């Protein structure tokens, strides 16, 4: 867990616990656990968001997925496609990662399995042009959602930020979702903060929560950036994708 968040939690708990009288019928352990749950609930509080309500209000609804290499962005794009298709939405996939070898083929495989249309150009093409074409074709065909799978880097470099800024300028996504590993801690918070400053992030999807001991990254993100976590990736299958609930993380901690 990020240091400032940990400090806020301990300070709040100290205030809640110091000098309190505890009924013997409740017991100290149960009382402390209850105060920890209450504190985490307060720390993680952000305004609720219904992605489906937003999608229903705008057609096509354009989502840009961004984040570092290796976090599972393309797999998450496929999982989100499956989630949307299960709810009756038509999906267009834009392969705007024209940088990483195999990225187009990977998304192409998912598009065939999920029966979702794919828009792509050649490797080395302008990612913003791919995103633009996907949005325009979805508008022409009356399709519901466009998911733009963007390139990632291991650090926040200026070339990537300029690339993302151009995609945002050209494709005008309605929602920008940062995809990061649930166990990456401070590194995720630092990079997400930089992306948020550059292009504005609307929400998060955390992957590989099944590999994370507790969920401190989720707590830190909600506390520091006040942006909603929309989904958690819990495994490799398309179905291993759940809508985020604070209670899921709180119970892992407590």
C-alpha positions as CSV (number, residue, x, y, z in Angstrom):
1,X,0.0,0.0,0.0
2,X,1.2,3.5,-0.9
3,X,2.7,5.3,2.1
4,X,0.3,8.3,2.4
5,X,-2.7,6.0,2.2
6,X,-1.3,3.7,4.9
7,X,-0.7,6.8,7.1
8,X,-4.2,8.0,6.5
9,X,-5.6,4.6,7.5
10,X,-3.5,4.4,10.7
11,X,-4.3,7.9,11.7
12,X,-8.0,7.3,11.3
13,X,-7.8,4.1,13.2
14,X,-5.9,5.7,16.0
15,X,-8.6,8.3,16.3
16,X,-11.4,5.7,16.2
17,X,-9.8,3.3,18.7
18,X,-7.9,5.3,21.3
19,X,-9.7,5.5,24.6
20,X,-12.8,3.6,23.4
21,X,-14.6,1.3,25.8
22,X,-15.5,-2.1,24.3
23,X,-18.4,-4.1,25.5
24,X,-17.5,-7.6,26.6
25,X,-20.4,-8.9,24.6
26,X,-18.6,-7.7,21.4
27,X,-14.9,-8.3,22.4
28,X,-11.9,-6.3,21.3
29,X,-11.0,-8.3,18.2
30,X,-14.4,-8.0,16.7
31,X,-14.6,-4.3,17.6
32,X,-11.2,-3.6,16.0
33,X,-12.2,-5.5,12.8
34,X,-15.4,-3.5,12.5
35,X,-13.4,-0.2,12.8
36,X,-10.9,-1.4,10.2
37,X,-13.8,-2.2,7.8
38,X,-15.4,1.2,8.5
39,X,-12.1,3.0,7.9
40,X,-11.3,1.2,4.7
41,X,-14.9,1.9,3.4
42,X,-14.3,5.7,4.1
43,X,-10.8,5.7,2.6
44,X,-12.0,4.0,-0.6
45,X,-15.1,6.2,-1.1
46,X,-15.5,7.6,-4.6
47,X,-18.6,8.6,-6.6
48,X,-20.2,5.5,-8.1
49,X,-20.2,5.1,-11.9
50,X,-22.4,2.9,-14.0
51,X,-20.5,2.2,-17.2
52,X,-23.6,0.6,-18.8
53,X,-25.7,3.7,-18.2
54,X,-23.0,5.8,-20.0
55,X,-22.9,3.4,-22.9
56,X,-26.7,3.4,-23.2
57,X,-26.6,7.2,-23.4
58,X,-24.1,7.5,-26.3
59,X,-23.8,5.5,-29.5
60,X,-21.2,4.6,-30.3
61,X,-19.6,4.9,-26.9
62,X,-15.8,5.1,-27.4
63,X,-13.5,3.7,-24.7
64,X,-9.7,4.1,-24.8
65,X,-7.8,1.5,-22.8
66,X,-4.3,2.5,-21.8
67,X,-1.5,1.4,-19.4
68,X,1.9,-0.3,-19.2
69,X,3.1,-3.3,-21.2
70,X,2.5,-6.6,-19.6
71,X,-0.4,-5.6,-17.5
72,X,-2.9,-7.5,-19.7
73,X,-4.4,-4.6,-21.6
74,X,-5.3,-6.6,-24.7
75,X,-6.7,-9.5,-22.7
76,X,-8.7,-7.0,-20.7
77,X,-10.0,-5.5,-23.9
78,X,-11.2,-9.0,-24.9
79,X,-12.8,-9.6,-21.4
80,X,-14.6,-6.2,-21.6
81,X,-15.8,-7.2,-25.1
82,X,-17.2,-10.4,-23.7
83,X,-18.8,-8.6,-20.8
84,X,-20.5,-6.1,-23.3
85,X,-21.6,-8.8,-25.7
86,X,-23.2,-10.7,-22.8
87,X,-25.3,-7.6,-22.3
88,X,-26.4,-7.4,-25.9
89,X,-23.9,-4.7,-27.1
90,X,-22.2,-4.7,-30.5
91,X,-18.5,-4.1,-30.2
92,X,-15.8,-2.7,-32.5
93,X,-12.2,-3.4,-31.6
94,X,-9.5,-0.9,-32.7
95,X,-6.0,-2.3,-32.8
96,X,-4.2,1.0,-32.1
97,X,-1.1,-0.8,-30.7
98,X,0.9,-0.7,-33.9
99,X,4.1,-0.8,-31.9
100,X,4.3,-4.3,-30.3
101,X,5.0,-7.3,-32.4
102,X,2.0,-9.6,-32.4
103,X,-0.4,-7.1,-30.9
104,X,-2.7,-7.0,-34.0
105,X,-2.7,-10.8,-34.4
106,X,-3.5,-11.2,-30.7
107,X,-6.5,-8.9,-30.9
108,X,-7.5,-10.5,-34.2
109,X,-7.7,-13.9,-32.5
110,X,-9.9,-12.4,-29.7
111,X,-12.2,-10.7,-32.3
112,X,-12.8,-14.0,-34.1
113,X,-13.6,-15.8,-30.9
114,X,-15.9,-13.1,-29.6
115,X,-17.5,-12.2,-32.9
116,X,-16.5,-8.6,-32.6
117,X,-15.4,-6.6,-35.7
118,X,-11.8,-5.5,-35.8
119,X,-10.3,-2.4,-37.4
120,X,-6.5,-2.4,-37.9
121,X,-3.8,-1.0,-40.1
122,X,-0.3,-2.2,-40.7
123,X,2.5,-2.2,-38.0
124,X,4.0,1.2,-37.8
125,X,0.8,3.0,-38.8
126,X,-0.5,6.0,-36.9
127,X,-2.5,4.7,-34.0
128,X,-4.8,7.7,-34.0
129,X,-5.7,6.9,-37.6
130,X,-6.7,3.4,-36.6
131,X,-8.9,4.7,-33.7
132,X,-10.4,7.4,-36.0
133,X,-11.4,4.8,-38.7
134,X,-12.9,2.5,-36.0
135,X,-15.1,5.3,-34.6
136,X,-16.2,6.5,-38.1
137,X,-17.1,3.0,-39.2
138,X,-19.0,2.3,-36.0
139,X,-20.9,5.5,-36.5
140,X,-21.8,4.4,-40.1
141,X,-22.9,0.9,-39.0
142,X,-24.8,2.0,-35.9
143,X,-22.6,-0.1,-33.6
144,X,-22.7,0.4,-29.8
145,X,-19.2,0.4,-28.4
146,X,-15.7,1.1,-29.8
147,X,-12.8,-0.3,-27.7
148,X,-9.4,1.2,-28.5
149,X,-6.5,-1.0,-27.5
150,X,-3.5,1.3,-27.3
151,X,0.3,0.7,-27.0
152,X,2.0,0.5,-23.6
153,X,5.4,1.2,-22.3
154,X,7.1,0.2,-19.1
155,X,7.6,3.9,-18.2
156,X,5.8,7.1,-18.9
157,X,7.8,8.5,-21.8
158,X,6.9,11.6,-23.9
159,X,6.5,9.7,-27.1
160,X,3.8,7.5,-25.6
161,X,2.0,10.5,-24.0
162,X,2.0,12.4,-27.3
163,X,0.6,9.3,-29.0
164,X,-2.2,9.0,-26.5
165,X,-2.9,12.7,-26.6
166,X,-3.3,12.4,-30.4
167,X,-5.7,9.5,-30.1
168,X,-7.7,11.4,-27.6
169,X,-7.8,14.5,-29.8
170,X,-8.7,12.5,-33.0
171,X,-11.0,9.7,-31.7
172,X,-12.5,11.8,-28.8
173,X,-13.1,8.8,-26.4
174,X,-15.9,9.2,-23.9
175,X,-14.1,7.2,-21.3
176,X,-10.4,6.5,-20.7
177,X,-9.6,3.4,-18.6
178,X,-6.2,2.7,-17.2
179,X,-5.4,-1.0,-17.0
180,X,-2.8,-2.0,-14.4
181,X,-1.7,-5.0,-12.4
182,X,-3.3,-5.2,-9.0
183,X,0.0,-6.0,-7.3
184,X,2.2,-3.3,-8.8
185,X,1.7,-0.8,-6.0
186,X,3.5,2.4,-6.0
187,X,4.7,2.0,-9.6
188,X,1.1,1.8,-10.8
189,X,0.1,4.8,-8.8
190,X,3.0,6.9,-10.1
191,X,2.3,6.1,-13.7
192,X,-1.4,6.5,-13.5
193,X,-0.9,9.9,-11.9
194,X,1.2,10.9,-14.9
195,X,-1.3,9.7,-17.4
196,X,-4.1,11.4,-15.5
197,X,-2.2,14.7,-15.7
198,X,-1.6,14.3,-19.4
199,X,-4.9,13.1,-20.8
200,X,-7.3,12.5,-17.8
201,X,-8.2,9.1,-16.6
202,X,-11.9,8.2,-15.9
203,X,-11.4,4.9,-14.3
204,X,-9.4,1.8,-13.7
205,X,-9.4,-1.9,-14.4
206,X,-7.0,-3.9,-12.2
207,X,-5.8,-7.2,-13.6
208,X,-4.3,-10.3,-11.9
209,X,-6.1,-9.7,-8.6
210,X,-5.8,-13.5,-8.1
211,X,-2.0,-13.0,-7.8
212,X,-2.3,-10.1,-5.2
213,X,-2.1,-11.0,-1.5
214,X,-4.5,-8.4,-0.3
215,X,-5.4,-5.5,-2.6
216,X,-3.5,-2.5,-1.3
217,X,-3.0,-1.1,-4.8
218,X,-6.8,-0.8,-5.1
219,X,-7.1,1.0,-1.8
220,X,-4.3,3.4,-2.7
221,X,-5.7,4.2,-6.2
222,X,-9.2,5.1,-4.8
223,X,-7.7,7.1,-1.9
224,X,-5.2,9.1,-4.0
225,X,-6.8,9.6,-7.4
226,X,-10.5,9.4,-6.5
227,X,-11.3,7.6,-9.7
228,X,-13.5,4.5,-9.8
229,X,-12.2,1.0,-10.3
230,X,-14.7,-0.6,-12.7
231,X,-13.6,-4.2,-13.0
232,X,-11.1,-6.7,-11.6
233,X,-9.4,-9.4,-13.7
234,X,-9.5,-12.7,-11.7
235,X,-7.9,-15.2,-14.1
236,X,-7.2,-16.0,-17.8
237,X,-10.7,-16.8,-19.1
238,X,-13.1,-14.2,-20.5
239,X,-15.4,-14.9,-17.6
240,X,-12.7,-14.1,-15.1
241,X,-13.8,-10.5,-15.0
242,X,-15.9,-9.1,-12.2
243,X,-17.4,-5.7,-11.5
244,X,-15.5,-4.0,-8.7
245,X,-17.0,-3.8,-5.2
246,X,-15.2,-2.3,-2.2
247,X,-16.3,-5.2,0.0
248,X,-14.3,-7.6,-2.2
249,X,-11.0,-5.8,-1.3
250,X,-12.0,-5.1,2.3
251,X,-12.7,-8.7,3.1
252,X,-9.3,-9.7,1.7
253,X,-7.6,-7.2,4.0
254,X,-9.6,-7.9,7.2
